[in-house]
Amino acid sequence: MYLKKLIFSSLLSLGLLHAQNSVALNINSDDLEVQAAVDLNTYADYSDSTTYILDVSYLHTDGDDLFTLGLSGENTFQGLEGLALGFGAKLVFTDNFIALPLYGKASYRLPFNDSIPSTSLSTSLAYAPSVLTFSDGESYTEFRVEANMEVIQNIHLFAGYRNIDTEYEKYDKTFNDSFYGGMKLSF
């Protein structure tokens, strides 16, 4: 229990460090996930068009815990206003499973007028083949899709779906397959 409190406190503190960072909490009847993201450009005084993001997450589901630490570069897509793309890698670990998946993500801000709050759709896919999976693991796959609405300035409500599959040397396990809802605070 002490470890969970320490991780939650660390993630919350990480999100409060500087502007353009965020902390999110999502839940359903069985799962709890805490996420934090930090815009590294603010610390490096870097102002190019690419935004470098450090993100951390903790997912507790059905007696299992999954931790991630990721680094990605994000940029707007030149050909379509409102579309942002990101690519990176993250370290994923559980009790007996470690993976280093590469991942891609896309977010599209819907072109509504000013009377409708800012709304976006996003998706991400992470995959680690056997060469990037260690310990007892054989491969790792994660898929997410999410709808997000900024209901108050810097406060977002979201709903989504995630599917996380871990393949071990001797068996396969769907780590999580669920819908969730949550809130994100941006700073």
Residue frames as qw, qx, qy, qz and C-alpha x, y, z in Angstrom:
[[0.000, 0.886, 0.464, 0.000, 0.00, 0.00, 0.00],
 [0.339, -0.745, 0.105, 0.564, 2.91, 2.37, 0.78],
 [0.397, -0.069, 0.593, 0.697, 4.26, 1.91, -2.77],
 [0.162, 0.657, 0.649, 0.347, 0.91, 2.90, -4.30],
 [0.185, -0.927, -0.240, 0.223, 0.75, 6.06, -2.19],
 [0.427, -0.537, 0.331, 0.648, 4.33, 6.93, -3.10],
 [0.346, 0.202, 0.664, 0.632, 3.67, 6.46, -6.83],
 [0.046, 0.815, 0.552, 0.171, 0.44, 8.47, -6.73],
 [0.294, -0.871, -0.055, 0.390, 2.16, 11.30, -4.83],
 [0.445, -0.321, 0.473, 0.690, 5.11, 11.28, -7.24],
 [0.281, 0.439, 0.670, 0.529, 2.86, 11.43, -10.28],
 [0.072, -0.908, -0.412, 0.007, 0.82, 14.24, -8.82],
 [0.379, -0.752, 0.140, 0.521, 3.96, 16.21, -7.94],
 [0.461, -0.033, 0.586, 0.666, 5.41, 15.58, -11.38],
 [0.196, 0.650, 0.617, 0.398, 2.34, 17.08, -13.01],
 [0.194, -0.933, -0.276, 0.126, 2.39, 20.19, -10.87],
 [0.643, -0.282, 0.118, 0.702, 5.93, 21.22, -11.75],
 [0.123, -0.319, 0.272, 0.899, 5.42, 23.63, -14.62],
 [0.527, 0.465, 0.052, -0.709, 3.09, 25.04, -17.27],
 [0.665, 0.376, -0.458, -0.454, 1.64, 22.84, -20.03],
 [0.091, 0.169, -0.968, 0.163, 1.82, 19.75, -17.88],
 [0.687, -0.229, -0.232, -0.649, -1.08, 17.51, -16.94],
 [0.154, -0.124, 0.917, -0.347, -2.29, 15.01, -14.39],
 [0.639, -0.059, -0.400, -0.655, -5.12, 12.61, -15.20],
 [0.327, -0.085, 0.864, -0.373, -7.10, 10.06, -13.26],
 [0.620, 0.050, -0.445, -0.644, -9.34, 7.51, -14.94],
 [0.346, -0.113, 0.843, -0.396, -11.46, 4.80, -13.42],
 [0.623, -0.126, -0.535, -0.556, -14.08, 2.18, -14.05],
 [0.808, -0.463, 0.000, -0.365, -15.64, -0.37, -11.70],
 [0.967, -0.157, -0.023, 0.199, -12.45, -2.50, -11.61],
 [0.712, 0.226, -0.003, 0.665, -9.48, -0.30, -12.60],
 [0.196, -0.941, -0.046, 0.270, -7.65, 2.84, -11.51],
 [0.714, 0.298, 0.121, 0.622, -5.11, 4.65, -13.67],
 [0.203, -0.898, -0.010, 0.390, -3.07, 7.75, -12.80],
 [0.697, 0.426, 0.215, 0.535, -1.19, 9.53, -15.58],
 [0.196, -0.861, 0.026, 0.468, 1.12, 12.54, -15.65],
 [0.688, 0.504, 0.223, 0.472, 2.76, 14.32, -18.59],
 [0.325, -0.757, 0.060, 0.563, 5.51, 16.95, -18.58],
 [0.572, 0.807, 0.048, 0.139, 6.37, 19.22, -21.50],
 [0.770, -0.289, 0.070, 0.565, 10.18, 19.02, -21.57],
 [0.413, 0.596, 0.193, 0.661, 10.48, 22.02, -23.90],
 [0.276, -0.913, -0.091, -0.286, 9.70, 24.37, -21.02],
 [0.734, -0.617, 0.156, 0.238, 12.73, 23.13, -19.08],
 [0.706, -0.013, 0.351, 0.615, 15.16, 23.22, -22.00],
 [0.105, 0.717, -0.019, -0.688, 13.98, 26.60, -23.31],
 [0.262, 0.004, 0.799, 0.540, 13.35, 24.84, -26.63],
 [0.396, 0.518, 0.280, -0.704, 10.87, 26.53, -28.96],
 [0.095, 0.158, -0.781, -0.597, 10.97, 24.54, -32.18],
 [0.640, -0.064, -0.267, -0.717, 7.73, 23.10, -33.55],
 [0.692, -0.080, -0.717, -0.003, 8.30, 19.66, -31.97],
 [0.517, -0.615, 0.287, -0.521, 7.14, 19.22, -28.38],
 [0.479, 0.192, -0.835, 0.193, 8.98, 16.62, -26.31],
 [0.683, -0.467, 0.015, -0.561, 6.81, 14.93, -23.67],
 [0.179, 0.200, -0.908, 0.322, 7.79, 12.80, -20.69],
 [0.691, -0.314, -0.126, -0.640, 4.86, 10.76, -19.45],
 [0.030, 0.177, -0.913, 0.367, 4.39, 8.42, -16.51],
 [0.691, -0.236, -0.217, -0.648, 1.46, 6.17, -15.66],
 [0.116, -0.140, 0.919, -0.351, 0.35, 3.64, -13.09],
 [0.670, -0.100, -0.391, -0.623, -2.52, 1.21, -13.79],
 [0.249, -0.137, 0.874, -0.395, -3.97, -0.96, -11.03],
 [0.698, 0.079, -0.325, -0.634, -6.29, -3.64, -12.37],
 [0.937, -0.116, -0.213, -0.253, -7.63, -6.82, -10.80],
 [0.840, -0.491, 0.168, 0.156, -4.70, -7.30, -8.41],
 [0.754, 0.179, 0.188, 0.604, -2.03, -6.43, -11.01],
 [0.099, -0.881, 0.014, 0.462, 0.00, -3.25, -11.39],
 [0.694, 0.438, 0.274, 0.502, 1.46, -1.83, -14.60],
 [0.241, -0.797, 0.045, 0.552, 3.94, 1.07, -14.62],
 [0.664, 0.548, 0.266, 0.434, 5.09, 3.03, -17.67],
 [0.251, -0.740, 0.120, 0.613, 7.65, 5.75, -18.33],
 [0.651, 0.517, 0.451, 0.324, 7.65, 7.20, -21.84],
 [0.163, -0.575, 0.194, 0.778, 9.33, 9.83, -23.99],
 [0.518, 0.552, 0.603, 0.251, 7.82, 11.11, -27.23],
 [0.110, -0.215, 0.212, 0.947, 8.04, 13.89, -29.77],
 [0.293, 0.658, 0.683, -0.117, 4.79, 15.52, -30.91],
 [0.082, -0.221, 0.289, 0.928, 4.03, 17.91, -33.72],
 [0.562, 0.520, 0.307, -0.566, 1.05, 19.23, -35.64],
 [0.595, 0.238, 0.671, 0.373, 0.40, 17.66, -39.00],
 [0.080, -0.307, 0.230, 0.920, 0.97, 20.28, -41.70],
 [0.114, -0.143, -0.721, -0.669, -1.74, 19.07, -44.08],
 [0.421, -0.566, -0.646, -0.292, -4.69, 18.98, -41.69],
 [0.113, -0.501, 0.321, -0.796, -5.41, 21.66, -39.11],
 [0.718, -0.407, 0.183, -0.534, -6.17, 20.24, -35.67],
 [0.983, 0.010, -0.180, 0.032, -4.26, 16.98, -36.17],
 [0.163, -0.785, 0.582, -0.133, -1.24, 16.27, -33.98],
 [0.932, 0.135, -0.337, 0.020, 1.02, 13.22, -34.31],
 [0.347, -0.756, 0.526, -0.178, 3.49, 11.79, -31.82],
 [0.892, 0.192, -0.403, 0.070, 6.05, 9.00, -31.84],
 [0.202, -0.721, 0.556, -0.361, 8.21, 7.63, -29.06],
 [0.628, 0.043, -0.767, 0.125, 9.14, 4.74, -26.79],
 [0.524, -0.608, 0.236, -0.548, 8.24, 3.79, -23.26],
 [0.202, 0.224, -0.912, 0.279, 9.38, 1.41, -20.58],
 [0.748, -0.304, -0.167, -0.565, 6.60, -0.90, -19.33],
 [0.298, 0.227, -0.883, 0.282, 6.93, -3.17, -16.35],
 [0.780, -0.431, -0.122, -0.437, 4.89, -5.39, -14.06],
 [0.736, -0.542, 0.396, -0.091, 5.98, -7.99, -11.50],
 [0.687, -0.195, 0.633, 0.299, 7.52, -10.39, -14.04],
 [0.570, 0.609, 0.454, 0.312, 7.28, -8.55, -17.36],
 [0.179, -0.686, 0.129, 0.693, 9.41, -5.76, -18.85],
 [0.590, 0.529, 0.493, 0.359, 8.99, -4.29, -22.33],
 [0.165, -0.493, 0.136, 0.843, 10.26, -1.32, -24.32],
 [0.479, 0.589, 0.633, 0.148, 7.50, -0.72, -26.89],
 [0.121, -0.019, 0.283, 0.951, 7.65, 1.85, -29.64],
 [0.174, 0.630, 0.717, -0.241, 4.44, 3.80, -29.99],
 [0.073, 0.224, 0.352, 0.906, 2.56, 6.27, -32.10],
 [0.051, 0.591, 0.665, -0.454, -0.32, 8.51, -31.20],
 [0.068, 0.344, 0.427, 0.833, -2.66, 10.85, -33.02],
 [0.002, 0.558, 0.588, -0.585, -5.01, 13.51, -31.70],
 [0.109, 0.404, 0.506, 0.754, -7.56, 15.47, -33.70],
 [0.070, 0.362, 0.426, -0.826, -9.22, 18.60, -32.33],
 [0.268, 0.592, 0.739, 0.179, -12.69, 18.75, -33.79],
 [0.175, 0.150, 0.176, 0.957, -13.38, 21.98, -35.74],
 [0.136, -0.733, -0.664, 0.066, -16.35, 23.21, -33.67],
 [0.074, 0.762, 0.065, 0.640, -17.24, 26.89, -33.30],
 [0.135, 0.368, -0.534, 0.749, -16.47, 28.87, -30.14],
 [0.624, -0.355, 0.105, -0.688, -19.82, 28.08, -28.48],
 [0.972, -0.119, -0.192, -0.072, -18.86, 24.38, -28.11],
 [0.526, -0.732, 0.423, 0.096, -16.03, 23.49, -25.71],
 [0.255, 0.622, -0.715, -0.192, -12.75, 22.26, -27.18],
 [0.909, -0.039, 0.346, -0.228, -13.26, 18.58, -28.07],
 [0.252, 0.611, -0.712, -0.237, -10.73, 16.10, -29.40],
 [0.990, 0.010, 0.038, -0.135, -10.41, 12.45, -30.36],
 [0.031, 0.725, -0.688, -0.018, -7.17, 10.57, -29.86],
 [0.996, 0.009, -0.043, -0.073, -5.73, 7.13, -30.35],
 [0.064, -0.740, 0.669, 0.003, -2.44, 5.40, -29.62],
 [0.985, 0.097, -0.137, -0.048, -0.79, 2.10, -30.43],
 [0.195, -0.735, 0.646, -0.063, 2.28, 0.64, -28.68],
 [0.984, 0.126, -0.104, -0.075, 4.03, -2.58, -29.67],
 [0.197, -0.696, 0.690, 0.006, 7.11, -4.42, -28.44],
 [0.868, 0.220, -0.419, -0.150, 8.14, -7.59, -30.30],
 [0.919, -0.327, -0.142, 0.167, 10.16, -10.28, -28.55],
 [0.637, 0.295, -0.178, 0.690, 13.45, -8.43, -29.15],
 [0.040, -0.490, 0.180, -0.852, 12.11, -5.50, -27.05],
 [0.758, -0.484, -0.080, -0.431, 10.46, -7.67, -24.37],
 [0.266, 0.456, -0.758, 0.382, 12.43, -8.94, -21.40],
 [0.439, -0.226, 0.681, -0.541, 12.10, -11.09, -18.27],
 [0.439, 0.167, 0.880, -0.070, 9.29, -13.64, -18.83],
 [0.478, 0.650, 0.190, -0.559, 7.69, -11.61, -21.63],
 [0.586, 0.178, 0.655, 0.443, 7.43, -12.44, -25.31],
 [0.148, 0.387, 0.374, 0.830, 5.56, -9.39, -26.70],
 [0.019, -0.507, -0.504, 0.699, 3.50, -6.40, -25.61],
 [0.057, 0.420, 0.546, 0.723, 0.62, -4.65, -27.40],
 [0.019, -0.519, -0.529, 0.671, -1.40, -1.67, -26.20],
 [0.059, 0.431, 0.533, 0.725, -4.23, 0.11, -28.01],
 [0.038, -0.515, -0.531, 0.672, -6.20, 3.12, -26.76],
 [0.045, 0.501, 0.462, 0.731, -8.89, 5.40, -28.13],
 [0.219, -0.479, -0.536, 0.660, -10.28, 8.41, -26.25],
 [0.042, 0.743, 0.375, 0.553, -12.71, 11.35, -26.55],
 [0.424, -0.299, -0.364, 0.774, -11.84, 14.47, -24.55],
 [0.008, 0.810, 0.354, 0.468, -13.75, 17.69, -23.82],
 [0.298, 0.064, -0.375, 0.876, -12.41, 20.76, -22.00],
 [0.237, -0.711, -0.652, -0.112, -15.44, 21.60, -19.82],
 [0.269, -0.950, -0.024, 0.155, -13.72, 24.37, -17.84],
 [0.385, 0.821, -0.401, 0.131, -10.44, 26.04, -18.80],
 [0.160, 0.543, -0.794, 0.225, -7.65, 23.48, -18.16],
 [0.499, -0.074, 0.774, -0.382, -10.09, 20.84, -16.87],
 [0.473, 0.217, -0.655, -0.547, -10.94, 18.04, -19.26],
 [0.755, -0.035, 0.550, -0.356, -13.41, 15.18, -18.96],
 [0.359, 0.425, -0.721, -0.412, -12.73, 12.13, -21.08],
 [0.879, -0.010, 0.390, -0.273, -13.97, 8.64, -21.88],
 [0.315, 0.607, -0.679, -0.267, -11.99, 5.92, -23.56],
 [0.992, -0.009, 0.041, -0.115, -11.22, 2.30, -24.22],
 [0.004, 0.709, -0.704, -0.036, -7.92, 0.46, -23.68],
 [0.996, 0.036, -0.041, -0.065, -6.70, -3.01, -24.58],
 [0.053, -0.748, 0.659, -0.064, -3.37, -4.20, -23.19],
 [0.991, 0.050, -0.097, -0.075, -2.10, -7.66, -24.16],
 [0.194, -0.710, 0.677, -0.015, 1.00, -9.23, -22.67],
 [0.933, 0.204, -0.275, -0.110, 2.35, -12.38, -24.25],
 [0.509, -0.650, 0.562, -0.046, 4.57, -14.51, -22.03],
 [0.128, 0.439, -0.858, -0.233, 6.87, -17.35, -23.06],
 [0.040, 0.078, 0.993, -0.078, 4.40, -19.98, -21.83],
 [0.097, 0.649, 0.748, -0.093, 1.00, -18.24, -22.04],
 [0.079, 0.424, 0.243, 0.869, -0.82, -15.10, -23.21],
 [0.179, -0.551, -0.638, 0.508, -2.60, -12.67, -20.92],
 [0.027, 0.723, 0.313, 0.616, -4.98, -9.84, -21.67],
 [0.322, -0.058, -0.495, 0.805, -3.75, -7.48, -18.99],
 [0.182, 0.467, 0.419, -0.757, -6.65, -5.07, -19.43],
 [0.020, 0.300, 0.701, 0.647, -9.60, -4.74, -21.80],
 [0.119, -0.633, -0.659, 0.388, -11.97, -2.04, -20.58],
 [0.066, 0.762, 0.265, 0.588, -13.81, 1.22, -21.03],
 [0.457, -0.381, -0.420, 0.686, -13.06, 4.06, -18.59],
 [0.036, 0.896, 0.247, 0.368, -13.87, 7.64, -17.75],
 [0.637, -0.318, -0.244, 0.659, -11.79, 10.31, -16.12],
 [0.004, -0.994, -0.102, 0.029, -10.65, 13.86, -15.57],
 [0.716, 0.148, -0.017, 0.682, -7.44, 15.64, -16.57],
 [0.186, -0.939, -0.085, 0.276, -6.02, 18.84, -15.11],
 [0.676, 0.462, 0.053, 0.571, -3.65, 20.85, -17.29],
 [0.414, -0.793, -0.082, 0.440, -1.17, 23.38, -15.91]]
